[in-house]
């Protein structure tokens, strides 16, 4: 029986999530807030932590960083905030947008618990040099697979479990809009977060990305800086005062 820790400052949210997951035969414990969760981790180690992103003491990213600095327990964030791409790049194991049904929550938990390999990212761009540059930055923290157009990307998606897709707009054979629309219409790929990166300023501002539920749209000349910032934020140690306040050092 997998052990789950639920972390949220709202008691109602904790209650319905606990009921949904206990009904699927998980061993569930609930805590109000990040500091209480960190304290519980000193005596009890779950298989997965489900945490709200917006908590008064610390946000989900800070909480995940503190957890990974000690116990390396995977953290799934459950939030109304739309930050799935950033979460993946910062080392979060899963991300679920609220509102979420009990069935969707259980399915997300099963996916994270069943993931035995590292996180795989898909880079889709017709420029081989751009793909090589992204690979250089992302590996070895992530497994990176590449496609030179949308059609090749769909073929890869059908064979490889992907946590995040980084997609160019203007490509031959099948462009970025066509690819993302096909992903959103396919139950196998519809929940994969997508970051659109492009050199076309007009394309970056197009309203179609909102309709296609794109996580982030950014210009190529700014994308590498953004990418490195997210990864650095994950790798950086927690600020000493925050770590000491939330999780006092203990002898082991």
Secondary structure in CASP SS format (residue, H / E / C, confidence):
PFRMAT SS
TARGET T0000
AUTHOR 0000-0000-0000
METHOD secondary structure of the structure
MODEL  1
X C 1.00
X C 1.00
X E 1.00
X E 1.00
X E 1.00
X E 1.00
X E 1.00
X C 1.00
X C 1.00
X C 1.00
X H 1.00
X H 1.00
X H 1.00
X H 1.00
X H 1.00
X H 1.00
X H 1.00
X H 1.00
X H 1.00
X H 1.00
X H 1.00
X H 1.00
X C 1.00
X C 1.00
X C 1.00
X C 1.00
X E 1.00
X E 1.00
X E 1.00
X E 1.00
X E 1.00
X C 1.00
X C 1.00
X H 1.00
X H 1.00
X H 1.00
X H 1.00
X H 1.00
X H 1.00
X H 1.00
X C 1.00
X C 1.00
X C 1.00
X C 1.00
X C 1.00
X C 1.00
X C 1.00
X E 1.00
X E 1.00
X E 1.00
X E 1.00
X E 1.00
X C 1.00
X C 1.00
X C 1.00
X C 1.00
X C 1.00
X C 1.00
X C 1.00
X H 1.00
X H 1.00
X H 1.00
X H 1.00
X H 1.00
X H 1.00
X H 1.00
X H 1.00
X H 1.00
X H 1.00
X H 1.00
X C 1.00
X C 1.00
X C 1.00
X C 1.00
X E 1.00
X E 1.00
X E 1.00
X E 1.00
X E 1.00
X C 1.00
X C 1.00
X C 1.00
X C 1.00
X H 1.00
X H 1.00
X H 1.00
X H 1.00
X H 1.00
X H 1.00
X C 1.00
X C 1.00
X C 1.00
X C 1.00
X E 1.00
X E 1.00
X E 1.00
X E 1.00
X C 1.00
X C 1.00
X C 1.00
X C 1.00
X H 1.00
X H 1.00
X H 1.00
X H 1.00
X H 1.00
X H 1.00
X H 1.00
X H 1.00
X H 1.00
X H 1.00
X H 1.00
X H 1.00
X H 1.00
X C 1.00
X C 1.00
X C 1.00
X C 1.00
X C 1.00
X E 1.00
X E 1.00
X E 1.00
X E 1.00
X E 1.00
X C 1.00
X C 1.00
X C 1.00
X H 1.00
X H 1.00
X H 1.00
X H 1.00
X H 1.00
X H 1.00
X H 1.00
X H 1.00
X H 1.00
X H 1.00
X H 1.00
X C 1.00
X C 1.00
X C 1.00
X C 1.00
X E 1.00
X E 1.00
X E 1.00
X E 1.00
X E 1.00
X C 1.00
X C 1.00
X H 1.00
X H 1.00
X H 1.00
X H 1.00
X H 1.00
X H 1.00
X H 1.00
X H 1.00
X C 1.00
X C 1.00
X C 1.00
X C 1.00
X C 1.00
X C 1.00
X E 1.00
X E 1.00
X E 1.00
X E 1.00
X C 1.00
X C 1.00
X C 1.00
X C 1.00
X C 1.00
X C 1.00
X C 1.00
X C 1.00
X H 1.00
X H 1.00
X H 1.00
X H 1.00
X H 1.00
X H 1.00
X H 1.00
X H 1.00
X H 1.00
X C 1.00
X C 1.00
X C 1.00
X C 1.00
X C 1.00
X C 1.00
X C 1.00
X C 1.00
X E 1.00
X E 1.00
X E 1.00
X E 1.00
X E 1.00
X E 1.00
X C 1.00
X C 1.00
X H 1.00
X H 1.00
X H 1.00
X H 1.00
X C 1.00
X C 1.00
X C 1.00
X H 1.00
X H 1.00
X H 1.00
X H 1.00
X C 1.00
X C 1.00
X C 1.00
X C 1.00
X E 1.00
X E 1.00
X E 1.00
X E 1.00
X H 1.00
X H 1.00
X H 1.00
X H 1.00
X H 1.00
X H 1.00
X H 1.00
X H 1.00
X H 1.00
X H 1.00
X H 1.00
X H 1.00
X H 1.00
X H 1.00
X H 1.00
X H 1.00
X C 1.00
X C 1.00
X C 1.00
X C 1.00
X H 1.00
X H 1.00
X H 1.00
X H 1.00
X H 1.00
X H 1.00
X H 1.00
X C 1.00
X C 1.00
X C 1.00
X C 1.00
X C 1.00
X C 1.00
END
